[in-house]
Amino acid sequence: MAMEKGINYYDTAYVYHDGNSEAFLGKIMKGYPRDSFYVADKFNFLANPDYKNQFKEQLTCLQMDYIIFTFCTASRMHSQTIY
């Protein structure tokens, strides 16, 4: 795992890994003290302007009580295949 290599910053978003990134990261990080790593997460304000509930859902998926960085995006391109 990255933590054993000294990596303690993790960037995630609901749309990563087919919508499973936050839950995956939460499951992996459950075994580490919460103050030993940093998490950045994102939400798209245009896709879901109810940011308070979206933030609560992110915390639930991550199985964490806080996120260090939260980035708000406003992209209309929610899913686009890049070739």
C-alpha positions in Angstrom: 0.0 0.0 0.0 1.1 3.6 -0.6 1.0 4.5 3.1 3.9 2.1 3.8 5.8 4.0 1.1 5.2 7.4 2.8 2.4 8.5 0.4 -0.3 10.1 2.6 -2.3 12.4 0.1 -5.2 10.8 -1.7 -7.4 12.5 -4.4 -10.8 11.1 -5.2 -14.2 12.0 -6.6 -17.5 10.2 -7.0 -17.0 9.9 -10.8 -13.6 8.1 -10.5 -13.5 4.4 -10.8 -17.1 4.1 -12.1 -18.5 5.8 -9.0 -16.7 3.5 -6.5 -13.6 5.5 -5.8 -14.7 7.0 -2.5 -16.0 3.7 -1.1 -12.8 1.9 -2.2 -10.6 4.6 -0.6 -12.6 4.5 2.6 -12.4 0.8 2.9 -8.6 0.8 2.3 -7.9 3.7 4.7 -10.1 2.3 7.5 -7.1 0.6 9.1 -5.0 3.7 9.4 -5.3 6.5 11.9 -7.4 9.3 10.4 -4.8 12.0 11.2 -2.1 10.1 9.3 -3.3 10.9 5.8 -5.0 13.7 3.7 -8.0 13.3 1.4 -9.1 15.6 -1.3 -12.6 15.1 -2.9 -14.6 16.9 -5.5 -18.2 17.6 -6.4 -19.8 19.2 -9.5 -22.0 22.0 -8.5 -23.8 22.1 -11.9 -24.6 18.4 -11.7 -25.8 18.6 -8.1 -26.3 22.0 -6.5 -27.3 20.4 -3.2 -23.7 20.4 -2.1 -24.5 19.9 1.6 -26.1 16.5 1.0 -23.5 15.6 -1.5 -20.8 16.3 1.0 -22.5 14.1 3.6 -22.8 11.3 1.1 -19.1 11.7 0.3 -18.2 11.3 4.0 -20.5 8.3 4.3 -18.9 6.6 1.3 -15.4 7.4 2.6 -16.3 6.2 6.1 -14.6 9.3 7.4 -15.7 12.2 9.6 -13.8 14.9 7.6 -12.2 15.7 4.3 -9.1 18.0 4.2 -9.8 19.5 0.8 -13.0 19.8 -1.1 -13.0 21.1 -4.6 -16.0 22.5 -6.3 -16.1 22.1 -10.1 -18.7 23.5 -12.5 -18.2 21.4 -15.6 -21.0 20.5 -17.8 -19.0 17.5 -19.1 -20.0 14.8 -16.6 -19.1 11.8 -18.6 -17.2 12.1 -21.8 -15.1 9.4 -23.5 -11.6 10.7 -24.3 -9.8 8.9 -27.1 
